[in-house]
Amino acid sequence: MKGTMRIVLVMLLFCIQNLSAQTDALKPEQVFGIYFNTFVKQDERALQQLNDYLAPFLGTENTYTIDLNKSFNDEIQVLTGNFLANLPKETAAACQAEAGEYFSALLNNVKNTGYVVKSTKEVKNEYAANSWVTELSVDLSFPVPANVSTLKLEEARKMNAEDLKSYLKNKTKAFAKSEKKSTVHQIFKLYQVKKEGNTYYWNGGPQELVWKLNNSYFKSLNH
C-alpha cells in the first residue's frame, strides 16, 4: 500500500512539474521583448534572462557572452571613426570629441526606442521542412528632434574645425532633447524550436533586429 502511494505521489509531482513548465512557457511577444531589451536597450538583466531562456534548447555553449556596455561604446567609436575618416586630417583631429558625443546622443536615442506588438501569425519556414516561424508585426517609436535631420557629411566637409565643432554641438543638443516621436512599422521573425514537448522561439541572432531598427531610425530622421 505504501509503495502504491509513493508511485501515486511521484506521478502527481511529475504532472505538477509538467503543468508548471507549460504554464511558464513564454509567448513569442515575451521572447521578442527579451531580445529587444537585450540588444536594443542594452539591459544586462535581460541578457541573463535571454541566456536562461536559450540554454535548455540551444545549450549553454550557444548562449551570449557579450559585454553590452563595451559593444555600445564600440559602435559609437565605429560610427565616429567612419565619419572622421571622410574629413581632412586636421579637422578630424580637432573634432574627435564632439563627433563622439554626437554619435553617443544618436545611439542613446536608439536605446530609448519603444515598441508595441500589434499582431502575430505563424507561417511556414521556407528554409526547413515541417518547421514554423512566428512573424511579429511591430510598431517602433523613436525619440527624434523637432527640426533636425542627421549629420550631412557633405556639409561637414565644407566647414573649418571651429565651425564643425559648433555644428556638432548643436546637433548633439538637439538629439539629446528629442521632444518628438516617430513611429515606423516593421516585421520581425522568431523561429520555432520544438523540444521535449515545448515550443521555444529563437531569432537566429540579433543582427536582423538591430539592423532593421537602426535602418528605420535613420530613415525616420530624413523624412
NORBELUR-V734999 format. One record per helix or strand of 3 or more residues. SS is the DSSP state (a for helix, b for strand). FROM is the first residue (numbers start at 1). LEN is the number of residues. If there is no record, write none. Layout:
BEGIN
((SS/FROM/LEN) (SS/FROM/LEN))
END
This chain:
BEGIN
((a/2/23) (a/28/12) (a/44/15) (a/60/3) (a/68/17) (a/89/6) (a/96/16) (b/114/11) (b/132/13) (a/153/5) (a/161/17) (b/180/16) (b/198/5) (a/207/15))
END
